[in-house]
Amino acid sequence: MNTSREKVIKALRKAKGKGITHWDFATGFALRSRIAELRAVGVEIQTKLEPNDSNNGRHARYILIRENLNDR
């Protein structure tokens, strides 16, 4: 696994049910892309959209559900 994905999975584990957002990473970090890569290898991640306090938009909060879908 590359270091960017490792950084994201570690952050998801640490955050538990609270989840993570782009604010948890450096400016320019491609969180959405890393989430897509993790999903492609079987990591189950829930996306919740929530209001963005800095404007009228919304941003995503990602919550780790299961690391390996084969664990069912």
C-alpha positions in Angstrom: 0.0 0.0 0.0 1.4 3.5 -0.8 2.1 5.9 1.9 -0.8 8.2 1.1 -3.3 5.4 1.5 -1.6 4.2 4.6 -1.9 7.7 6.1 -5.7 7.7 5.3 -6.4 4.2 6.7 -4.4 5.1 9.9 -6.5 8.3 10.3 -9.7 6.3 9.7 -8.8 3.8 12.3 -7.8 6.4 14.8 -11.0 8.5 14.3 -13.2 5.4 14.7 -16.9 6.4 14.4 -16.1 10.1 14.3 -14.7 9.8 10.8 -12.3 12.1 8.9 -12.6 15.1 6.5 -10.2 16.9 4.2 -9.5 19.3 7.1 -7.5 16.4 8.8 -4.9 16.5 6.0 -2.5 19.1 4.5 -3.9 21.5 1.9 -3.9 19.8 -1.5 -4.0 16.2 -0.2 -6.2 14.2 -2.6 -8.4 12.5 0.1 -11.2 11.7 -2.2 -8.9 9.8 -4.5 -7.3 7.9 -1.7 -10.8 6.9 -0.4 -11.6 5.6 -3.9 -8.4 3.6 -4.0 -9.1 2.1 -0.6 -12.7 1.2 -1.6 -11.3 -0.5 -4.8 -9.2 -2.9 -2.6 -12.2 -3.8 -0.5 -12.2 -1.3 2.4 -15.8 -0.3 3.3 -16.1 3.4 3.9 -19.2 5.3 4.5 -19.6 8.9 3.2 -21.7 11.4 5.1 -22.2 14.9 3.6 -22.3 17.7 6.2 -22.5 21.5 6.0 -19.3 23.4 5.4 -19.0 26.2 8.0 -16.7 28.2 5.7 -19.3 28.6 2.9 -22.8 27.5 1.9 -21.6 24.2 0.5 -21.1 20.7 2.0 -18.1 18.5 2.5 -17.7 14.8 3.0 -16.9 13.0 6.2 -15.5 9.5 5.7 -16.1 6.7 8.3 -14.4 3.4 8.3 -17.0 0.5 8.4 -14.8 -2.5 7.6 -11.3 -2.9 6.4 -11.8 -6.1 4.4 -15.1 -7.1 2.9 -14.0 -10.7 3.0 -14.1 -10.6 6.8 -17.9 -11.0 6.8 
